[in-house]
Amino acid sequence: MATNRPVALVTGASSGTGKETALALVAAGFDVVGTSRDTSRVTPLSGVTFLDLDVASDASVSTAIRQVIERFGRIDVLVNNAGIGSMGAAEETSIAQAQGVFDTNVFGVMRMVNEVLPHMRAQGRGRIINLSSVLGFLPQPYMAAYAASKHAIEGYTESLDHEIRDQGVRALLVQPAYSRTGFEANSAKPDTPLEVYAKQRHTVDRVMAESIRDGDDPALVAKVIVAAATDANPKVRYAAGPLAGRARILHRVAPARAFDKQIRKLNRLAG
């Protein structure tokens, strides 16, 4: 059932930013395929076809991409939105837990790209949009594993973009700050908690919960993703929301010592 309309594939589309992105792409004229690890529990969205997908599984990724191609005949935009959070001090996060974060947030993106890219190259066009974060360029105490995964996505995406640009395909980054999703509540807690970090960890958890509660509407992030998908001359990086934009500017122009002090102040760290 090939289509003449552009086709967008959005991972992690059952809720939050992924859900809003899927709906925004439908409104922008795309045929949209959304994915979830368990579509039997997903509330249907008008205009969105849902498929089961676990980005941490090679076989699941391969099967899902094959199903999209068989049904629609093309993939014009891939939005790598699926991801997991991780809270807790670096020392409290076991290597196994950190590997789980990377398997979804980094290697999951790589799996999707490796399966989709041959189809986009054959078309001579396509957009790969990877969801990064302000934590892709900022530090975040008590979220070291997550921040590391987003820093990795930044380097991977920018390098990838240089490799595929002459094939008519672009790899782009969208960098949200805090948005009103279930991120904090659904983030993994440290699997080897240590008493030495307990008090400060709880403080940072409260700061994070407050930031998310007062954060951007996920629809705002979705609007930026649609811009990345449709701009005639796309940018490599898109800051999603005013806080993300301010953070990016401050990181670039503020003196390092002043920026370091601000990070500690925001997270209520001593000194």
LUMMARKE-279024 format. One line per field, with one value per residue (C-alpha): z negated, y negated, x; residue number from 1; residue in one letter. Coordinates in steps of 0.001 Angstrom, whole numbers, always signed. Each point is the difference from the previous one (the first is absolute). Example, Ala and Ser with C-alpha at 12.3 -4.5 7.8 and 13.67 -1.06 7.14 Angstrom:
# LUMMARKE-279024
zz	(-7800 / +660) .
yy	(+4500 / -3440) .
xx	(+12300 / +1370) .
pos	(1 / 2) .
code	(A / S) .
END
This chain:
# LUMMARKE-279024
zz	(+0 / +1164 / -603 / +1701 / -3319 / -2083 / -2702 / -3503 / -2553 / -3647 / -2708 / -3483 / +1306 / -2589 / -2367 / -745 / +2652 / +2341 / -32 / +637 / +2777 / +1740 / -85 / +1180 / +2947 / +962 / -29 / +2182 / +2694 / -820 / -147 / -3484 / -1536 / -3755 / -2064 / -3511 / -1764 / -590 / +2394 / -1720 / -2765 / +2313 / +400 / +3772 / +1585 / +3060 / +3072 / -1751 / +732 / -2995 / +98 / -2777 / -314 / -2564 / +1110 / -2218 / +2202 / +3404 / +1122 / -1119 / +1820 / +3199 / -88 / -610 / +2859 / +2364 / -962 / +699 / +3414 / +911 / -943 / +1166 / +2397 / -1498 / -3105 / +349 / -3630 / -2970 / -3430 / -2597 / -3078 / -2036 / -3053 / -3704 / -2887 / -2811 / -3355 / -2692 / -623 / +2460 / -2644 / -862 / +3581 / +781 / +3302 / +891 / -635 / +2024 / +2832 / -8 / +374 / +2885 / +1667 / +407 / +238 / +2151 / +1544 / +571 / +2148 / +1846 / +678 / +1447 / +2158 / +1386 / +1050 / +1417 / +1755 / +2973 / +869 / -265 / +2078 / +2707 / +18 / +165 / -2905 / -3648 / -3441 / -3153 / -3072 / -3266 / -3300 / -2060 / -2984 / -1611 / -1892 / +3282 / -566 / -3719 / -3096 / -2363 / -3436 / -1011 / +3620 / +1298 / +1967 / +1739 / +763 / +1379 / +2332 / +1354 / +397 / +2042 / +2207 / +714 / +1254 / +1891 / +1788 / +1077 / +1308 / +1788 / +1646 / +1678 / +1314 / +1576 / +1106 / +3553 / +272 / -436 / -3627 / -3091 / -3654 / -2380 / -3737 / -2024 / -3481 / -2460 / -3534 / -2548 / +1304 / -1764 / +515 / -2258 / +347 / -3663 / -1281 / +2608 / -364 / -1439 / -3574 / -1020 / -382 / -2474 / -2217 / -2470 / -3203 / +691 / +2959 / -1386 / -1316 / +3059 / +2361 / -1536 / +350 / +3680 / +535 / -1378 / +2186 / +3051 / -863 / -376 / +3291 / +1872 / -1631 / +1140 / +3321 / +3613 / +1553 / +1991 / +2931 / +165 / +431 / +2630 / +1951 / +109 / +1178 / +2856 / +944 / +62 / +2196 / +2494 / +105 / +3499 / -1454 / -3298 / -2892 / -1613 / -3462 / -1054 / -3526 / -1029 / -2171 / -1606 / -2898 / +2372 / +2128 / -2993 / -1345 / +3329 / +209 / -3605 / +424 / +2997 / -1403 / -3811 / -1729 / -1015 / -3705 / -32 / +1874 / -2426 / -2951 / +1636 / +479 / -3696 / -1017 / +2128 / -1497 / -3543 / -370 / -2661 / +986) .
yy	(+0 / -2584 / -3650 / -3250 / -1822 / -352 / +2646 / -704 / +2637 / -1124 / +2274 / -156 / -1576 / +1273 / -2971 / -3291 / -1598 / +2987 / -103 / -3748 / +365 / +2713 / -2159 / -3100 / +1902 / +1244 / -3610 / -927 / +2466 / +3115 / +3595 / +843 / +3270 / -68 / +2682 / +1324 / +3007 / +1244 / -1389 / +1971 / -2616 / -3047 / -2339 / -367 / -3319 / -1329 / +358 / +2009 / +3651 / +1710 / +2797 / +1948 / -914 / +455 / -2124 / +2098 / +3058 / +465 / +2366 / -2303 / -2976 / +1981 / +1336 / -3417 / -1691 / +2830 / -399 / -3740 / +496 / +2794 / -2108 / -3472 / +564 / -2765 / -1739 / -3712 / -1023 / +2012 / -1570 / +1829 / -1014 / +3223 / -258 / +687 / -2170 / +804 / -1749 / +364 / -721 / +1451 / +2315 / +1261 / +1116 / +3455 / +729 / +2286 / -2782 / -2485 / +2520 / +216 / -3774 / +4 / +2998 / -2003 / -3610 / +514 / +3454 / -89 / -3090 / +1685 / +3079 / -2125 / -2026 / +3081 / +1535 / -3175 / -1532 / +2433 / -855 / -3748 / +273 / +1903 / -2804 / -2630 / -1901 / +251 / -1544 / +1729 / -2023 / +1079 / -1235 / -1311 / -2307 / -3009 / +2759 / +815 / -3048 / -766 / +1973 / +1204 / +1266 / +3202 / +788 / +849 / +3131 / -1744 / -3121 / +2194 / +1731 / -3335 / -1318 / +3158 / -678 / -3502 / +1256 / +2910 / -2098 / -2807 / +2496 / +1990 / -3128 / -683 / +3573 / +86 / -3566 / +623 / +2879 / -2393 / +1034 / -2171 / +930 / -2701 / -616 / -1378 / -1184 / -391 / -1247 / +1107 / +840 / +1108 / +3747 / +3018 / -100 / -369 / +2450 / +2591 / -361 / +2884 / -512 / +968 / +3734 / -281 / -2943 / -1325 / -1870 / -2602 / -1292 / +514 / -3503 / -1838 / +2513 / -668 / -3742 / +309 / +2291 / -2756 / -2617 / +2207 / +653 / -3747 / -760 / +2549 / -1188 / -3553 / +1050 / -456 / +1509 / +3097 / -1471 / -2772 / +2577 / +1760 / -3253 / -292 / +3608 / -716 / -3009 / +2232 / +2455 / -2588 / -2950 / -497 / -804 / +1863 / -791 / +2744 / -1033 / -1273 / -1321 / +900 / -2719 / -3231 / +1670 / +2214 / -3010 / -2013 / +2931 / +453 / -3697 / -164 / +3121 / -1603 / -3485 / +212 / +338 / +3602 / -820 / -1906 / +2781 / +2595 / -1993 / -286 / +3780 / +499 / -2700 / +1420 / +3451 / -1349 / +1392 / -1405 / -2375) .
xx	(+0 / +2544 / -861 / +895 / -132 / +3155 / +313 / +1316 / +967 / -31 / +1383 / -1468 / -3212 / -2467 / +300 / +1731 / +2173 / -271 / -3794 / -104 / +2561 / -2000 / -3133 / +1884 / +1466 / -3471 / -1181 / +2988 / -1090 / +2018 / -1091 / +1254 / +1104 / +417 / +1668 / -352 / +1433 / -3577 / -2599 / -2772 / +140 / +82 / -2960 / -584 / +937 / -1818 / +2174 / +2732 / +766 / +1602 / +2559 / +1694 / +3668 / +2730 / +2945 / +2292 / -636 / +1663 / -2748 / -2817 / +1516 / +522 / -3561 / -1564 / +1876 / -912 / -3673 / +78 / +1599 / -2414 / -3011 / +1016 / +2885 / +2151 / +1335 / +690 / +486 / +1228 / -500 / +2061 / -1960 / -32 / +2201 / +280 / +1120 / +2383 / +269 / +2615 / +3656 / +2494 / +1461 / -3483 / -640 / +1327 / +1682 / -2904 / -2506 / +2050 / +230 / -3797 / -268 / +2465 / -1646 / -3199 / +1180 / +3092 / +142 / -3761 / +501 / +2859 / -2130 / -2782 / +2374 / +1760 / -3341 / -1569 / +2990 / +162 / -3620 / +601 / +3165 / -1925 / -2585 / +2719 / -1561 / -980 / +249 / +1217 / -951 / +1572 / -1398 / +2856 / -410 / +1602 / +1809 / +1683 / +2200 / -462 / +988 / -2706 / +1016 / -1779 / -844 / +3464 / -947 / -2897 / +2047 / +2782 / -2471 / -1215 / +3554 / +644 / -3023 / +1298 / +3365 / -1525 / -2618 / +2284 / +2571 / -2728 / -1361 / +3337 / +123 / -3465 / -612 / +1256 / -2498 / -2926 / -564 / +434 / +493 / -1234 / -251 / -2895 / +973 / -2905 / +463 / -2589 / -3455 / -3150 / +271 / +378 / +3785 / +939 / -2609 / +988 / +3774 / +1987 / +1155 / +3548 / +420 / +2896 / -1073 / +2559 / -786 / +2688 / -2060 / -3516 / -746 / +1290 / -1603 / -3404 / +585 / +881 / -3008 / -2249 / +1669 / -529 / -3653 / -603 / +1753 / -2097 / -3218 / +764 / +1515 / -1008 / -3088 / +1077 / -1958 / +2604 / +2760 / -2109 / -303 / +3781 / +319 / -2419 / +2145 / +3089 / -1901 / -1206 / +2426 / +1402 / +3419 / +136 / +2332 / +2040 / -1291 / -3414 / -493 / -3550 / -1460 / +1188 / +1831 / +1979 / +866 / +1201 / +2011 / +1766 / +909 / +1204 / +2085 / +1686 / +641 / +102 / +3391 / +638 / +318 / -3300 / -1764 / +1366 / -1325 / -3408 / -229 / +721 / -2476 / -2806 / +520 / +383 / +3491 / +2306 / +2788) .
pos	(1 / 2 / 3 / 4 / 5 / 6 / 7 / 8 / 9 / 10 / 11 / 12 / 13 / 14 / 15 / 16 / 17 / 18 / 19 / 20 / 21 / 22 / 23 / 24 / 25 / 26 / 27 / 28 / 29 / 30 / 31 / 32 / 33 / 34 / 35 / 36 / 37 / 38 / 39 / 40 / 41 / 42 / 43 / 44 / 45 / 46 / 47 / 48 / 49 / 50 / 51 / 52 / 53 / 54 / 55 / 56 / 57 / 58 / 59 / 60 / 61 / 62 / 63 / 64 / 65 / 66 / 67 / 68 / 69 / 70 / 71 / 72 / 73 / 74 / 75 / 76 / 77 / 78 / 79 / 80 / 81 / 82 / 83 / 84 / 85 / 86 / 87 / 88 / 89 / 90 / 91 / 92 / 93 / 94 / 95 / 96 / 97 / 98 / 99 / 100 / 101 / 102 / 103 / 104 / 105 / 106 / 107 / 108 / 109 / 110 / 111 / 112 / 113 / 114 / 115 / 116 / 117 / 118 / 119 / 120 / 121 / 122 / 123 / 124 / 125 / 126 / 127 / 128 / 129 / 130 / 131 / 132 / 133 / 134 / 135 / 136 / 137 / 138 / 139 / 140 / 141 / 142 / 143 / 144 / 145 / 146 / 147 / 148 / 149 / 150 / 151 / 152 / 153 / 154 / 155 / 156 / 157 / 158 / 159 / 160 / 161 / 162 / 163 / 164 / 165 / 166 / 167 / 168 / 169 / 170 / 171 / 172 / 173 / 174 / 175 / 176 / 177 / 178 / 179 / 180 / 181 / 182 / 183 / 184 / 185 / 186 / 187 / 188 / 189 / 190 / 191 / 192 / 193 / 194 / 195 / 196 / 197 / 198 / 199 / 200 / 201 / 202 / 203 / 204 / 205 / 206 / 207 / 208 / 209 / 210 / 211 / 212 / 213 / 214 / 215 / 216 / 217 / 218 / 219 / 220 / 221 / 222 / 223 / 224 / 225 / 226 / 227 / 228 / 229 / 230 / 231 / 232 / 233 / 234 / 235 / 236 / 237 / 238 / 239 / 240 / 241 / 242 / 243 / 244 / 245 / 246 / 247 / 248 / 249 / 250 / 251 / 252 / 253 / 254 / 255 / 256 / 257 / 258 / 259 / 260 / 261 / 262 / 263 / 264 / 265 / 266 / 267 / 268 / 269 / 270 / 271) .
code	(M / A / T / N / R / P / V / A / L / V / T / G / A / S / S / G / T / G / K / E / T / A / L / A / L / V / A / A / G / F / D / V / V / G / T / S / R / D / T / S / R / V / T / P / L / S / G / V / T / F / L / D / L / D / V / A / S / D / A / S / V / S / T / A / I / R / Q / V / I / E / R / F / G / R / I / D / V / L / V / N / N / A / G / I / G / S / M / G / A / A / E / E / T / S / I / A / Q / A / Q / G / V / F / D / T / N / V / F / G / V / M / R / M / V / N / E / V / L / P / H / M / R / A / Q / G / R / G / R / I / I / N / L / S / S / V / L / G / F / L / P / Q / P / Y / M / A / A / Y / A / A / S / K / H / A / I / E / G / Y / T / E / S / L / D / H / E / I / R / D / Q / G / V / R / A / L / L / V / Q / P / A / Y / S / R / T / G / F / E / A / N / S / A / K / P / D / T / P / L / E / V / Y / A / K / Q / R / H / T / V / D / R / V / M / A / E / S / I / R / D / G / D / D / P / A / L / V / A / K / V / I / V / A / A / A / T / D / A / N / P / K / V / R / Y / A / A / G / P / L / A / G / R / A / R / I / L / H / R / V / A / P / A / R / A / F / D / K / Q / I / R / K / L / N / R / L / A / G) .
END
